[in-house]
Amino acid sequence: EIYKQSKPFNGGRWLMIDVKTPEILNDVKELICIRTKPIGFKRY
């Protein structure tokens, strides 16, 4: 809900995540991969 109410900035929205455990860090990395291509990604 908070994300939906935030105003876009430069075509996107900021999402602040409080990373306190390695598990949360892994979840955040997965979310980033949804948005961007990982380094070394090659599409055939």
TASUL-V394729 format. One record per run of one state. SS is the DSSP state (@ for helix, = for strand, . for the rest). FROM is the first residue (numbers start at 1). TO is the last residue. Records with the same first field share a line. If there is no record, write none. Layout:
# TASUL-V394729
SS=FROM-TO / FROM-TO
This chain:
# TASUL-V394729
.=1-1 / 6-8 / 10-11 / 13-21 / 36-44
@=2-5 / 22-35
==9-9 / 12-12
